[in-house]
Amino acid sequence: PQHDQEQILSSIKFGIVGCGTSNGLAKSILHWSGEEYGALESIFQICKGVVATLDIATYALLPKHEKKGVVNGVNNDESDTLAVQKMRQTQQSNVKYITSFLSFSWGLIADCDLESECLRILGTLRSDIWAVYRGVLFPRRYRARFSYLPPRVNNGDEVCEQDSSFDMPKFVEEVPEGWVSVEDDFT
């Protein structure tokens, strides 16, 4: 399935015409093409057959309801890490994979983007209004664990070229040695 997904994604060609708010992909394509942002410019790029590669990312998420006390694969009781390990071993089939471009929104940003749809008539102002509503008036806490491989640094505190030939750990596996994990309630 993973090979099929990579093959399909590498062969897809599509045109984007941005109409409304949240048109980061359309804006990026026009920027890379040296064009101004607008629907007409997007249509011209499509008609000219302009093709560009697109960086995509895949994220793995575990549903909230899989185990009491566990949210997105992270146990709310930090002392109970065995439950998380057992869950990772037994719940691999329930992992949901999301493929995205430009970024992956989570927490407040995602809430503002998705929940503000009821204010779409206001255009880009909807995001500002919802940010005040969700971020100031009715804030939420978001439990998560972020893991990353920090850049290598030489003795002079300069970042070295990163070796790109490492294996990305699976969602259900522990991160390898040298990786950094941050787990907390984020606001």
C-alpha positions as CSV (number, residue, x, y, z in Angstrom):
1,P,0.0,0.0,0.0
2,Q,2.8,2.5,0.8
3,H,4.5,1.9,-2.5
4,D,1.2,2.3,-4.3
5,Q,0.5,5.5,-2.5
6,E,4.0,6.9,-3.4
7,Q,3.5,5.9,-7.1
8,I,0.0,7.4,-7.3
9,L,1.1,10.7,-5.6
10,S,4.1,11.1,-7.8
11,S,2.0,10.8,-11.0
12,I,-0.9,13.1,-10.1
13,K,-1.1,16.4,-11.9
14,F,-3.7,19.0,-10.9
15,G,-4.4,22.7,-11.3
16,I,-5.4,25.0,-8.4
17,V,-7.5,28.1,-8.8
18,G,-7.7,29.9,-5.5
19,C,-11.1,31.4,-4.8
20,G,-11.8,32.5,-1.3
21,T,-9.7,32.2,1.9
22,S,-6.9,29.8,2.8
23,N,-5.4,29.5,-0.6
24,G,-1.8,28.8,0.4
25,L,-1.2,26.2,-2.3
26,A,-2.5,28.4,-5.1
27,K,-0.4,31.3,-3.8
28,S,2.7,29.1,-3.5
29,I,2.4,27.7,-7.1
30,L,2.1,31.2,-8.5
31,H,5.0,32.5,-6.4
32,W,7.2,29.6,-7.7
33,S,6.1,30.5,-11.2
34,G,7.0,34.2,-10.8
35,E,3.4,35.2,-11.2
36,E,1.2,37.6,-9.1
37,Y,-1.6,36.0,-7.1
38,G,-5.0,35.8,-8.7
39,A,-7.6,33.4,-10.2
40,L,-6.7,34.6,-13.8
41,E,-3.0,33.9,-13.3
42,S,-3.8,30.4,-11.9
43,I,-5.9,29.6,-15.0
44,F,-3.1,30.8,-17.3
45,Q,-0.6,28.5,-15.5
46,I,-3.0,25.5,-15.9
47,C,-3.6,26.3,-19.6
48,K,0.2,26.6,-20.2
49,G,0.7,23.2,-18.6
50,V,3.1,24.5,-16.0
51,V,4.2,21.5,-13.8
52,A,6.1,21.7,-10.5
53,T,6.9,19.2,-7.9
54,L,5.2,19.5,-4.6
55,D,6.6,18.5,-1.2
56,I,4.1,16.5,0.8
57,A,4.2,15.1,4.3
58,T,2.4,12.2,5.9
59,Y,1.3,12.2,9.5
60,A,0.1,9.3,11.6
61,L,-2.7,9.8,14.2
62,L,-4.3,7.4,16.6
63,P,-8.0,8.0,17.3
64,K,-8.8,9.6,20.7
65,H,-11.3,6.9,21.6
66,E,-9.0,3.9,21.3
67,K,-8.2,3.7,25.0
68,K,-9.5,5.6,28.0
69,G,-6.9,8.2,29.2
70,V,-5.1,8.1,25.9
71,V,-5.3,11.0,23.4
72,N,-3.7,10.7,20.0
73,G,-1.4,7.9,21.2
74,V,-0.3,9.7,24.3
75,N,-1.3,8.7,27.8
76,N,-2.6,11.5,30.0
77,D,-1.1,9.9,33.1
78,E,2.6,10.3,32.5
79,S,3.5,7.6,34.9
80,D,1.6,5.0,32.9
81,T,3.9,4.6,29.9
82,L,3.4,0.8,29.8
83,A,-0.1,1.4,28.7
84,V,1.1,3.5,25.8
85,Q,3.6,0.9,24.8
86,K,1.0,-1.9,24.9
87,M,-1.4,0.2,23.0
88,R,1.2,0.9,20.3
89,Q,1.8,-2.8,19.9
90,T,-1.9,-3.8,19.7
91,Q,-3.5,-0.8,17.9
92,Q,-1.4,-0.5,14.8
93,S,-4.3,-1.1,12.5
94,N,-6.2,1.9,13.9
95,V,-3.6,4.4,12.9
96,K,-5.0,7.1,10.6
97,Y,-2.6,8.5,8.0
98,I,-3.0,12.1,6.7
99,T,-1.1,13.4,3.7
100,S,-0.8,17.1,3.5
101,F,1.1,19.9,1.7
102,L,2.6,23.2,3.0
103,S,1.9,22.4,6.6
104,F,-0.1,20.3,9.1
105,S,-2.3,22.3,11.4
106,W,-3.0,21.2,14.8
107,G,-4.4,22.8,18.0
108,L,-5.5,26.5,17.9
109,I,-4.6,27.0,14.2
110,A,-6.6,24.0,13.1
111,D,-9.5,25.0,15.3
112,C,-9.6,28.5,13.8
113,D,-9.4,27.2,10.3
114,L,-12.1,24.5,10.7
115,E,-14.5,26.0,13.3
116,S,-14.6,29.4,11.6
117,E,-16.3,28.0,8.5
118,C,-19.6,29.4,9.9
119,L,-18.1,32.9,9.4
120,R,-16.8,32.3,5.9
121,I,-18.9,35.2,4.6
122,L,-16.4,37.5,6.4
123,G,-13.4,36.4,4.3
124,T,-10.0,36.4,6.0
125,L,-11.4,38.3,9.0
126,R,-13.1,35.1,10.1
127,S,-9.7,33.7,11.2
128,D,-9.0,36.7,13.4
129,I,-12.4,36.7,15.0
130,W,-12.2,33.0,15.7
131,A,-8.6,33.3,17.1
132,V,-9.9,35.7,19.7
133,Y,-12.9,33.4,20.4
134,R,-10.9,30.2,20.7
135,G,-7.6,31.5,21.8
136,V,-8.6,34.2,24.3
137,L,-12.2,33.8,25.4
138,F,-12.6,30.0,25.3
139,P,-9.1,28.5,25.1
140,R,-8.4,24.8,24.9
141,R,-5.5,22.6,25.9
142,Y,-4.0,20.2,23.4
143,R,-2.2,17.1,24.6
144,A,0.6,15.9,22.3
145,R,4.0,14.4,21.9
146,F,6.3,15.9,19.2
147,S,9.5,14.0,18.3
148,Y,12.2,15.3,16.0
149,L,15.8,14.7,15.0
150,P,17.8,17.8,15.9
151,P,20.4,19.1,13.4
152,R,24.0,18.0,13.9
153,V,26.3,20.8,15.2
154,N,30.0,20.8,14.8
155,N,32.5,22.2,17.4
156,G,32.0,25.8,16.2
157,D,28.2,25.7,16.8
158,E,27.6,25.6,13.0
159,V,24.9,23.3,11.7
160,C,26.4,20.4,9.7
161,E,24.9,18.9,6.6
162,Q,22.3,16.3,7.8
163,D,22.6,12.8,6.5
164,S,19.3,12.1,4.8
165,S,19.8,8.3,4.8
166,F,18.1,7.5,8.1
167,D,14.9,5.5,8.6
168,M,11.9,7.4,9.8
169,P,10.5,5.5,12.8
170,K,7.0,4.2,12.5
171,F,4.2,5.8,14.6
172,V,3.9,2.8,16.8
173,E,7.6,2.5,17.5
174,E,9.7,4.3,20.0
175,V,11.9,7.1,18.5
176,P,15.6,6.1,18.0
177,E,18.4,7.3,20.1
178,G,19.4,10.9,19.3
179,W,15.9,12.1,18.7
180,V,14.2,14.6,21.0
181,S,10.6,14.2,22.3
182,V,8.5,16.9,23.9
183,E,5.3,15.8,25.6
184,D,2.9,18.3,27.2
185,D,-0.4,20.0,27.3
186,F,-0.1,22.9,24.8
187,T,-2.3,26.0,24.6
